[in-house]
């Protein structure tokens, strides 16, 4: 599929509601600027939106809040393929530059990734999943596995965690969770302030020599195409060192650019699969007709194939580590490769997003407003995807529930990685804690409330 996608731009979703618009010539009409943005939204969604057949008829003149209008469009978007009745991925924004920064890996962040659990019917605790280098969190000496339970002196609860954690400045109180579920505080508390960070999606890459094998380990956080050269360098190193197996850690990877997913998969796949189908794409009737009319001679109009790459490892199996945060382009790597090789999954059921979006912005309408609607459904070679749920693991595992020691990511004793090494070699690493605890927490799988709207994105751009 060559040069058939539009390249648009948009920005980060700012969590505020538009103020009330003044009527322009009558109480039933929005002001002219709002009408212009409304028309931009309706016209584009009617043409490109994957579930456009479910859209109601809206009058752009009378909708006084464009965000509310967009939400109404999404709430009408029901399809039996979805496990949810509402499209939770498409969004509207009015901040263009911040989104461009996000696509490039520039983010306002404290530099820590967190995982939340219900301690009981009311209270919530959190764990540090990983820490970005050269960030406020790393300067505060936060580490994977640290447990926190208070923000700004308030105990986290089901009703307040989203508000408390969705701030640019706060104080975290850490503690030790005792066997009776009581908490022993750890002093002092830690003050953090968000700063602008340049995120490198390649968090860890290393070769583990274990039981006579050289096993590559890659902890990959996001599919950012600006770092494709660095990703190829990682695989060049794996190949030069004679890696025979790969553990791909996608536990905290919410997706990103489809082009990068194709690149990564092409460097993993067996060489015999190069040139074969990676994914097929499906669109609504409007876009389907548009592409077929514009590109009548394009043989692979709706198909992406695995591509030749000098750094291809020619593997016949892949181990992937997952959580519910594993989404979109991350899932695409897994289901796109599964018809061609063994993809062995350790961890949690994934997020379950098999749909791609594009960025739509029209400078003639506005330099600031843009939207990111779902326009495409991805299918693997044999269309073996269950669109109602995420990908099911071969071994169930939860971060911070089943191991009493929290080893660093990439340490062979770390719970998930130890299971992967045991699968690949038949031998459990010495010192690994592969045992269940007596504690029974319930994960809170709704951290999208405190994350970026593109956290679970599969983004299509011009190739």
C-alpha positions as CSV (number, residue, x, y, z in Angstrom):
1,X,0.0,0.0,0.0
2,X,1.9,3.1,-1.2
3,X,1.2,6.7,-0.6
4,X,-2.5,6.3,-0.1
5,X,-3.0,7.8,3.3
6,X,-3.4,11.4,4.2
7,X,-0.9,13.0,6.5
8,X,-2.7,15.4,8.9
9,X,-1.7,16.8,12.2
10,X,-3.4,17.3,15.6
11,X,-2.5,17.9,19.2
12,X,-2.9,16.7,22.7
13,X,-6.5,16.6,24.1
14,X,-6.8,19.3,26.7
15,X,-9.2,18.3,29.5
16,X,-11.4,21.3,29.6
17,X,-14.9,22.1,28.4
18,X,-15.5,25.0,26.0
19,X,-17.2,27.9,27.6
20,X,-20.7,28.8,26.6
21,X,-20.9,30.3,23.1
22,X,-22.8,33.5,22.4
23,X,-25.6,33.2,20.0
24,X,-25.1,35.0,16.7
25,X,-28.4,36.3,15.6
26,X,-30.7,34.0,17.5
27,X,-31.0,31.9,20.7
28,X,-31.0,28.6,18.8
29,X,-27.7,29.1,17.0
30,X,-24.1,28.8,18.0
31,X,-21.7,31.6,17.2
32,X,-20.1,31.6,13.8
33,X,-16.7,30.3,14.9
34,X,-18.3,27.3,16.7
35,X,-20.5,26.6,13.6
36,X,-17.4,26.5,11.4
37,X,-15.7,24.0,13.7
38,X,-18.9,22.0,14.0
39,X,-19.2,21.7,10.3
40,X,-15.6,20.6,10.0
41,X,-16.2,17.8,12.5
42,X,-19.5,16.6,11.0
43,X,-18.4,16.7,7.4
44,X,-15.2,14.8,8.0
45,X,-16.7,12.2,10.4
46,X,-19.5,11.5,7.9
47,X,-16.9,10.7,5.3
48,X,-14.0,8.9,7.1
49,X,-15.3,7.6,10.4
50,X,-15.3,3.8,10.5
51,X,-18.8,3.6,12.0
52,X,-20.2,6.5,10.0
53,X,-23.3,4.5,9.2
54,X,-24.4,4.8,12.8
55,X,-24.1,8.6,12.9
56,X,-27.2,10.6,13.7
57,X,-28.0,13.8,11.7
58,X,-26.6,16.8,13.5
59,X,-27.2,20.5,12.7
60,X,-23.9,22.2,12.9
61,X,-25.6,25.6,13.5
62,X,-27.4,24.6,16.7
63,X,-24.6,22.6,18.5
64,X,-23.2,25.2,20.9
65,X,-20.4,23.0,22.3
66,X,-18.1,21.2,19.7
67,X,-16.8,18.7,22.3
68,X,-20.4,17.8,23.2
69,X,-21.1,17.3,19.5
70,X,-18.2,15.0,19.1
71,X,-19.2,13.0,22.1
72,X,-22.7,12.6,20.7
73,X,-21.2,11.2,17.5
74,X,-19.2,8.7,19.4
75,X,-22.0,7.6,21.7
76,X,-24.1,6.7,18.6
77,X,-21.3,4.6,17.3
78,X,-22.3,1.0,18.2
79,X,-21.0,-2.0,16.3
80,X,-21.3,-5.7,17.3
81,X,-17.6,-6.1,16.7
82,X,-16.8,-3.9,19.7
83,X,-16.7,-5.1,23.2
84,X,-17.9,-1.6,24.2
85,X,-21.0,0.3,23.1
86,X,-19.1,3.6,22.7
87,X,-16.0,4.3,20.7
88,X,-13.5,5.3,23.5
89,X,-10.5,6.0,21.2
90,X,-11.5,8.8,18.7
91,X,-11.1,12.3,20.1
92,X,-11.1,16.0,19.3
93,X,-8.6,18.6,20.3
94,X,-7.8,22.3,20.0
95,X,-4.0,22.2,20.7
96,X,-2.0,21.4,17.6
97,X,1.6,21.9,18.7
98,X,1.5,19.7,21.8
99,X,0.3,16.8,19.7
100,X,3.2,17.2,17.3
101,X,5.5,17.0,20.3
102,X,3.8,13.9,21.5
103,X,4.2,12.2,18.2
104,X,7.9,13.0,18.4
105,X,8.2,11.6,22.0
106,X,8.2,14.9,23.7
107,X,5.9,14.8,26.7
108,X,5.1,16.7,29.9
109,X,5.7,14.0,32.5
110,X,7.2,13.3,36.0
111,X,8.9,10.3,34.4
112,X,7.2,7.4,36.2
113,X,4.7,4.9,35.0
114,X,2.3,3.6,37.6
115,X,-0.1,0.7,38.1
116,X,-3.1,1.0,40.4
117,X,-4.9,-1.7,42.5
118,X,-7.9,-1.8,44.8
119,X,-6.7,-2.5,48.3
120,X,-10.3,-3.0,49.5
121,X,-13.8,-1.7,48.6
122,X,-12.7,1.9,49.0
123,X,-8.9,2.4,49.1
124,X,-6.4,2.3,46.3
125,X,-2.6,1.6,46.2
126,X,-0.2,2.1,43.4
127,X,3.2,0.7,42.3
128,X,5.9,2.2,40.2
129,X,6.3,0.2,37.0
130,X,9.3,1.9,35.6
131,X,11.2,5.2,35.7
132,X,12.4,7.3,32.8
133,X,16.1,8.2,32.9
134,X,17.0,11.9,33.6
135,X,13.5,12.6,34.9
136,X,12.0,14.1,38.1
137,X,11.2,10.6,39.2
138,X,14.7,9.3,38.6
139,X,16.2,12.3,40.4
140,X,13.9,11.5,43.3
141,X,15.4,8.0,43.2
142,X,12.1,6.2,42.6
143,X,12.4,2.6,41.5
144,X,10.3,-0.1,40.1
145,X,8.2,-1.9,42.7
146,X,7.9,1.0,45.2
147,X,4.3,1.2,46.6
148,X,2.5,4.5,47.2
149,X,-0.8,5.1,48.8
150,X,-1.2,8.8,49.4
151,X,-1.0,11.9,47.2
152,X,-0.7,15.3,48.8
153,X,-1.4,13.7,52.1
154,X,-4.7,12.1,51.0
155,X,-5.3,8.4,50.9
156,X,-6.0,7.3,47.4
157,X,-9.6,6.0,46.9
158,X,-11.7,4.9,44.0
159,X,-13.4,8.3,44.0
160,X,-10.3,10.5,44.2
161,X,-7.4,8.8,42.5
162,X,-8.1,10.2,39.1
163,X,-8.2,13.8,40.4
164,X,-5.2,13.5,42.6
165,X,-2.9,11.8,40.0
166,X,-4.0,14.1,37.2
167,X,-1.9,17.0,38.3
168,X,1.4,18.5,37.2
169,X,2.7,18.7,40.8
170,X,2.1,16.5,43.8
171,X,3.7,14.8,46.8
172,X,3.8,11.0,46.9
173,X,3.8,9.0,50.2
174,X,5.3,5.5,49.9
175,X,4.8,2.6,52.3
176,X,5.3,-1.1,53.0
177,X,2.2,-3.3,52.7
178,X,2.0,-5.7,55.5
179,X,0.4,-9.2,55.4
180,X,-2.7,-7.9,57.2
181,X,-3.1,-5.2,54.6
182,X,-2.0,-2.4,56.9
183,X,0.5,0.0,55.6
184,X,3.7,1.1,57.3
185,X,4.7,4.6,55.9
186,X,8.1,5.3,54.5
187,X,9.6,8.7,55.1
188,X,10.2,11.1,53.7
189,X,7.4,11.8,51.2
190,X,8.6,12.7,47.7
191,X,7.6,15.9,45.9
192,X,7.4,15.7,42.1
193,X,6.8,18.3,39.3
194,X,6.2,17.4,35.7
195,X,8.7,18.6,33.2
196,X,9.1,18.3,29.4
197,X,10.9,15.0,28.6
198,X,12.2,13.6,25.3
199,X,11.1,10.0,25.6
200,X,13.2,7.3,23.9
201,X,10.8,4.3,23.4
202,X,13.8,1.9,23.6
203,X,13.9,1.6,27.4
204,X,16.1,-1.5,27.7
205,X,17.8,-3.7,25.1
206,X,20.3,-6.4,26.1
207,X,21.4,-9.9,25.2
208,X,21.0,-12.4,28.0
209,X,23.3,-15.5,27.8
210,X,21.4,-18.2,29.5
211,X,21.6,-22.0,29.3
212,X,23.8,-21.9,26.2
213,X,21.5,-19.5,24.4
214,X,21.8,-15.9,23.5
215,X,18.3,-14.4,24.1
216,X,17.5,-10.8,23.2
217,X,15.4,-8.7,25.5
218,X,13.8,-5.5,24.4
219,X,11.6,-3.3,26.7
220,X,9.8,-1.1,24.1
221,X,7.5,1.6,25.4
222,X,6.0,3.2,22.3
223,X,5.9,3.0,18.5
224,X,7.6,6.4,17.6
225,X,8.8,6.4,14.0
226,X,11.3,9.2,14.8
227,X,13.3,6.4,16.6
228,X,13.2,3.8,13.8
229,X,16.9,4.1,13.1
230,X,17.7,3.4,16.8
231,X,15.3,0.4,16.7
232,X,17.2,-1.0,13.7
233,X,20.4,-0.5,15.5
234,X,19.1,-2.6,18.4
235,X,18.3,-5.5,16.0
236,X,21.6,-5.1,14.2
237,X,23.3,-5.6,17.6
238,X,21.1,-8.6,18.3
239,X,22.0,-10.1,14.9
240,X,25.7,-9.5,15.3
241,X,25.7,-11.2,18.7
242,X,23.9,-14.2,17.4
243,X,20.6,-13.9,19.2
244,X,18.5,-17.1,18.7
245,X,15.4,-16.0,20.6
246,X,13.7,-12.8,21.6
247,X,11.6,-11.6,24.6
248,X,9.7,-8.5,23.6
249,X,8.4,-6.6,26.6
250,X,5.3,-4.6,25.6
251,X,3.8,-4.4,29.1
252,X,3.5,-0.6,29.0
253,X,3.3,0.0,25.3
254,X,0.0,1.5,24.2
255,X,0.8,1.6,20.5
256,X,1.7,4.3,18.0
257,X,2.8,4.4,14.3
258,X,1.8,1.4,12.1
259,X,4.9,2.0,10.1
260,X,7.1,1.2,13.1
261,X,5.0,-1.9,13.9
262,X,5.7,-3.2,10.4
263,X,9.4,-2.4,10.8
264,X,9.7,-4.2,14.1
265,X,7.7,-7.2,12.9
266,X,9.8,-7.4,9.7
267,X,13.0,-7.7,11.8
268,X,11.5,-10.5,13.9
269,X,9.7,-12.7,11.4
270,X,11.0,-15.8,9.8
271,X,12.8,-15.0,6.6
272,X,10.4,-17.2,4.7
273,X,7.5,-14.8,5.7
274,X,9.1,-11.7,4.2
275,X,6.8,-10.4,1.5
276,X,3.8,-12.2,2.9
277,X,0.8,-10.5,4.4
278,X,1.3,-8.7,7.7
279,X,-2.1,-7.1,8.0
280,X,-5.1,-6.3,5.8
281,X,-7.1,-3.1,6.4
282,X,-10.8,-2.4,6.1
283,X,-12.5,1.0,5.8
284,X,-16.0,2.3,5.6
285,X,-17.7,2.3,2.2
286,X,-16.7,5.9,1.4
287,X,-13.0,5.4,1.9
288,X,-13.1,2.0,0.3
289,X,-14.5,3.5,-2.9
290,X,-12.2,6.5,-2.7
291,X,-9.0,4.4,-2.5
292,X,-10.1,2.0,-5.2
293,X,-11.1,4.9,-7.5
294,X,-7.9,6.8,-6.9
295,X,-5.5,3.9,-7.0
296,X,-7.1,1.4,-9.5
297,X,-3.8,-0.3,-10.3
298,X,-2.5,-0.7,-6.8
299,X,-2.2,-4.4,-6.1
300,X,-1.7,-4.1,-2.3
301,X,-4.2,-1.3,-1.9
302,X,-5.5,-2.7,1.5
303,X,-2.5,-4.8,2.5
304,X,0.7,-4.3,4.4
305,X,3.4,-6.9,3.9
306,X,6.4,-7.9,5.9
307,X,9.4,-6.1,4.4
308,X,13.0,-7.2,3.7
309,X,15.4,-5.8,6.3
310,X,19.1,-6.5,6.7
311,X,18.6,-6.9,10.5
312,X,16.0,-9.6,10.2
313,X,16.6,-12.2,13.0
314,X,14.8,-15.1,11.1
315,X,13.0,-16.3,14.3
316,X,10.4,-19.0,14.4
317,X,9.1,-18.1,17.9
318,X,8.6,-14.9,19.9
319,X,7.8,-14.3,23.6
320,X,5.8,-11.2,24.3
321,X,5.2,-9.8,27.8
322,X,1.8,-8.0,28.2
323,X,-0.6,-6.2,30.5
324,X,-3.9,-4.5,29.8
325,X,-1.9,-1.5,28.7
326,X,-0.5,-3.4,25.7
327,X,-2.6,-2.0,22.9
328,X,-3.1,-1.1,19.3
329,X,0.3,-1.3,17.4
330,X,1.6,-3.5,20.1
331,X,-1.2,-5.9,19.6
332,X,-0.7,-5.6,15.8
333,X,2.8,-7.0,16.1
334,X,1.4,-10.0,18.0
335,X,-1.6,-10.9,15.8
336,X,0.2,-9.8,12.6
337,X,3.0,-12.3,13.3
338,X,1.0,-15.1,14.7
339,X,0.1,-16.7,11.3
340,X,3.8,-16.9,10.5
341,X,5.4,-18.0,13.7
342,X,4.7,-19.0,17.3
343,X,3.9,-16.0,19.4
344,X,3.9,-17.0,23.1
345,X,2.2,-14.5,25.4
346,X,3.0,-14.1,29.1
347,X,1.0,-11.7,31.3
348,X,-2.5,-10.2,31.1
349,X,-5.1,-10.0,28.4
350,X,-4.3,-7.0,26.2
351,X,-6.4,-3.9,25.7
352,X,-8.2,-5.1,22.6
353,X,-7.9,-2.2,20.1
354,X,-7.7,-3.4,16.5
355,X,-8.6,-0.1,14.9
356,X,-6.5,2.7,13.5
357,X,-6.9,6.4,13.4
358,X,-5.7,9.3,11.3
359,X,-5.2,13.0,12.2
360,X,-7.4,15.5,10.5
361,X,-6.7,19.2,10.5
362,X,-7.8,21.9,8.1
363,X,-5.8,25.2,8.4
364,X,-8.5,27.0,6.4
365,X,-10.9,26.1,9.2
366,X,-8.6,26.5,12.2
367,X,-4.9,26.3,13.0
368,X,-5.7,24.8,16.4
369,X,-8.6,22.4,16.0
370,X,-8.1,18.8,14.8
371,X,-9.4,15.3,15.5
372,X,-8.2,11.8,15.6
373,X,-11.1,9.5,14.4
374,X,-11.0,5.8,14.0
375,X,-11.1,5.1,10.2
376,X,-9.7,1.5,9.9
377,X,-10.0,-2.0,11.2
378,X,-6.9,-4.2,11.1
379,X,-7.1,-7.9,10.1
380,X,-4.2,-10.4,10.1
381,X,-3.5,-12.8,7.3
382,X,-6.1,-15.4,8.3
383,X,-8.4,-12.9,10.1
384,X,-8.3,-14.9,13.3
385,X,-8.9,-11.9,15.6
386,X,-11.7,-11.9,18.2
387,X,-12.7,-8.2,18.0
388,X,-14.7,-8.5,21.2
389,X,-11.7,-8.9,23.5
390,X,-8.0,-8.4,23.9
391,X,-5.4,-11.1,23.2
392,X,-5.5,-13.9,25.7
393,X,-2.1,-14.9,27.3
394,X,-0.7,-18.4,27.3
395,X,0.4,-17.8,30.9
396,X,-1.6,-15.5,33.2
397,X,0.5,-13.0,35.2
398,X,0.0,-9.7,36.9
399,X,2.7,-7.2,37.8
400,X,3.2,-6.8,41.5
401,X,0.8,-9.6,42.5
402,X,2.6,-12.8,42.0
403,X,6.2,-12.0,43.0
404,X,7.4,-10.9,46.5
405,X,10.6,-9.3,45.1
406,X,10.5,-6.6,42.5
407,X,13.7,-7.1,40.4
408,X,14.6,-4.5,37.8
409,X,13.3,-4.8,34.3
410,X,15.7,-6.9,32.2
411,X,16.9,-8.9,35.3
412,X,16.5,-12.6,34.6
413,X,15.0,-13.1,38.0
414,X,12.2,-10.6,37.3
415,X,8.9,-12.5,37.4
416,X,7.7,-12.1,33.8
417,X,11.2,-12.4,32.2
418,X,12.0,-15.5,34.4
419,X,8.9,-17.2,33.0
420,X,10.0,-16.3,29.5
421,X,13.5,-17.7,30.0
422,X,12.0,-20.9,31.5
423,X,9.7,-21.3,28.5
424,X,12.6,-20.8,26.1
425,X,15.1,-23.0,27.8
426,X,13.2,-25.2,30.2
427,X,15.2,-23.9,33.2
428,X,14.0,-21.4,35.8
429,X,16.5,-18.7,36.6
430,X,18.2,-19.0,40.0
431,X,16.6,-16.7,42.6
432,X,13.5,-16.0,40.5
433,X,10.3,-15.7,42.7
434,X,7.8,-17.5,40.6
435,X,5.2,-18.0,43.3
436,X,1.8,-16.5,44.1
437,X,1.4,-14.3,47.1
438,X,-1.6,-14.8,49.5
439,X,-2.7,-11.2,48.8
440,X,-5.6,-10.8,46.4
441,X,-5.8,-7.3,44.9
442,X,-8.1,-6.2,42.0
443,X,-6.3,-4.2,39.3
444,X,-7.9,-0.9,38.2
445,X,-7.8,-1.1,34.5
446,X,-9.0,2.4,33.9
447,X,-5.8,4.4,34.1
448,X,-6.8,5.9,30.7
449,X,-8.5,8.5,32.9
450,X,-5.1,9.8,33.9
451,X,-3.3,9.1,30.7
452,X,-2.8,10.8,27.3
453,X,-5.7,10.3,24.8
454,X,-3.2,8.7,22.4
455,X,-2.1,6.2,25.0
456,X,-3.9,3.4,23.1
457,X,-3.2,4.6,19.6
458,X,-2.7,2.9,16.2
459,X,-1.8,5.8,14.0
460,X,-1.8,5.6,10.2
461,X,0.4,8.2,8.3
462,X,1.5,8.5,4.7
463,X,4.2,6.0,3.8
